[in-house]
């Protein structure tokens, strides 16, 4: 598909970071506004090069990272849509392009180049903003990456960014008292001594966080008047009547449009039923309940979704290309996309074992609504289901659970 279109040059070597002093200067106003504090642990004597792994909840993460590493240089791995119409700038400040959830040997070479010249290789391994302020699934290859790079492993975990600007409600909520912890979890000798499996486990254990738990424990009040707006994108299934896709939210209220039940989102980020039992006061508990229901469908072999969808292609950072309508299917055999673009039939398949997760967007760019974006080695497809009841959150959960099932079966 679109064989005549020039693709992003993934092979081009990453530039050494420029403008790091300006980036740090431009980041400070937001950090001051939100009264951010940074704590460093086990960082004595740790200097570049090293592997920096950061959690991902909002754009503010990048600003904290600039503070944490300054004045060192870093090369950040960034998704291709981040390069849209500004490739020259992102290359100039050292960014490395990646198509999400694809195996990419070229990226490994670029990261090796970064550490060989004495800089920081910075990655957001969750590869997307957290949907409800908890850690997302990580690939099981980061231990191998650490061994290959042969440098210390440092983890940067930020707190408060999801509360201030959740993925489903992006405006600044005015949260103050955000925090970050920068920890060296393995120095170079420990990287050499530990196995790849041990390093992977160490990284996974360092990436456990819960923003709503952090908010309550630190008594961080959110007075933003529309703090619940968009929450139905994540909490798409009603725990009272069990129906999916008919939730709505506005102001401080989450509502099921089928049974009429409503929940109030408090200033401490908890949910309280306006009438009757509060099934889940903790938002991540509701989200994990939805996951358990998706897992049950997969265990029963009944998970299936199919719908017509609009498809945009992003083969390079110049512009999105409308490739028309297609049929999107997500079932026990993974994702399937079948359509016709400019008179040429095409078909793509992503097996469960090939995707440990997937990237989704809510109201992407304010254009066509929610979408799932799926990648090949040389293209990124933004797929917007149309004229059907659906939840891209459920697709994301199903992708993760299908992968777990396929991975466990492959090990047997």
PyMOL commands that set and color helices and strands:
alter all, ss='L'
color gray80, all
select helices_A, chain A and resi 20-33+60-69+80-83+87-92+105-116+142-149+161-164+188-193+196-206+211-217+231-233+283-300+352-354+364-366+392-411
alter helices_A, ss='H'
color red, helices_A
select strands_A, chain A and resi 37-41+50-54+74-79+96-98+120-123+152-159+179-186+247-250+253-256+262-265+271-273+304-313+321-331+334-341+344-350+359-361+371-375+380-385
alter strands_A, ss='S'
color yellow, strands_A
deselect
rebuild
show_as cartoon
